[in-house]
Amino acid sequence: MTLPPQWPRVQAALDPVRQRADFEAICAFGGRFAGSPGEKAATAWLKARLAAGLGVPVGTIALQHDGWQRVSDRKSTRLNSRH
């Protein structure tokens, strides 16, 4: 994908090495079920990462959605939840 040169932040974000490093960083938080410590830590990291990359403050918005709830280490169940 070729982007205009005035979009350096977008070009940097599309770098496959950077994408892989970000993917591995997110995975390092472990499980990220909604409301879990891993999800909260990953969200905080992503907000900081996006704010640094975009140069503007980044926030979160709570949305009602169908989510997943862990039943055991092997099963999950879908539920209507707010996170």
C-alpha positions, -999 to +999 in steps of 0.1 A: +000+000+000+014+034-010+004+064+011+010+101+006+043+112+022+024+136+045+011+106+064+043+095+082+025+082+113+003+059+092+033+047+072+051+039+104+021+020+118+020-002+087+056-013+091+055-051+095+083-052+120+065-026+142+032-045+138+048-077+149+064-060+179+030-045+189+013-079+184+038-096+207+035-068+233-003-072+234+000-110+236+024-107+265-005-094+287-019-129+286-057-135+286-077-104+279-113-114+288-133-082+293-128-069+328-097-091+335-064-077+347-049-086+314-075-067+295-071-036+317-033-037+313-035-042+275-060-014+272-037+010+292-007+000+270-027+004+238-040+039+248-004+050+256+009+034+223-018+051+202-014+085+219+023+084+213+019+073+177-009+097+169+003+126+189-031+132+205-049+120+237-067+086+233-096+075+255-120+046+258-157+044+254-179+019+273-202+000+250-229-026+256-222-057+236-224-094+235-193-107+252-177-138+266-175-150+301-150-176+312-167-207+326-135-227+331-100-229+316-115-248+287-149-233+281-164-199+275-200-188+273-214-159+254-234-134+274-249-099+270-226-078+291-214-042+295-176-036+295 
